[in-house]
């Protein structure tokens, strides 16, 4: 019983912690969503090439392992966040 409580406590703690920043590798480059100001659309495009898909302020890339990344840019064209959409 004690171990079940410990597991539950750890799960609750992990769920309440702030989200960790994601990053995405593009060849020899790594794109990171910075807290202050991430790279611009131009910088991402220079390092990663054209996105597979663009939907508004979201750019989508797929890595060699099949993970699909969503890069969200703000109105100024600066990267705000990176999230993994799927690993197909």
C-alpha positions in Angstrom: 0.0 0.0 0.0 2.8 2.4 0.8 4.4 2.0 -2.6 1.0 2.7 -4.3 0.8 6.0 -2.4 4.3 6.9 -3.4 3.6 6.3 -7.0 0.4 8.3 -6.8 2.3 11.1 -5.1 5.0 11.2 -7.7 2.4 11.2 -10.5 0.6 14.2 -8.9 3.9 16.0 -8.4 4.9 15.4 -12.0 1.6 16.6 -13.3 1.8 19.8 -11.3 5.3 20.8 -12.4 5.8 23.3 -15.1 6.1 22.0 -18.7 9.6 21.4 -19.9 10.8 23.2 -23.0 11.0 20.9 -26.1 13.7 21.0 -28.7 14.0 19.7 -32.2 17.1 18.5 -34.0 17.6 19.6 -37.7 20.7 17.9 -39.0 23.5 19.4 -37.0 21.3 22.1 -35.5 19.0 22.1 -32.5 16.0 24.4 -32.4 15.0 25.3 -28.8 12.0 27.3 -27.7 13.6 29.9 -25.4 11.8 31.5 -22.4 12.7 35.0 -23.5 12.8 34.9 -27.3 13.1 31.9 -29.6 14.6 31.9 -33.1 12.7 33.6 -35.9 10.9 31.8 -38.7 13.8 32.8 -41.0 16.4 31.2 -38.6 14.3 28.0 -38.3 13.9 27.8 -42.1 17.7 28.3 -42.6 18.5 25.5 -40.2 15.7 23.1 -40.9 14.5 23.9 -44.4 10.9 24.4 -45.4 8.2 22.9 -43.1 6.2 20.0 -44.3 3.0 21.9 -43.5 2.0 25.4 -42.4 -1.2 26.2 -40.6 -1.5 29.8 -39.5 1.3 30.4 -37.0 2.2 26.7 -36.7 4.9 25.0 -38.7 5.1 21.2 -38.8 8.2 19.0 -39.3 8.9 15.3 -39.0 12.1 13.8 -37.8 13.8 10.6 -39.0 12.2 8.6 -36.2 8.7 9.6 -37.3 8.0 12.2 -34.6 5.9 15.1 -35.8 6.8 18.4 -34.3 4.6 21.5 -34.1 6.5 24.8 -33.9 4.2 27.7 -32.9 5.3 31.2 -33.7 4.0 34.5 -32.2 2.7 37.4 -34.2 6.2 38.8 -34.5 7.4 35.6 -36.2 9.4 34.4 -33.2 9.2 30.8 -32.0 7.1 30.4 -28.9 6.8 26.7 -28.4 7.7 23.3 -29.7 5.5 20.2 -29.1 5.6 16.7 -30.3 2.3 15.9 -32.0 2.8 12.2 -32.8 5.4 9.5 -33.3 4.0 7.6 -36.3 
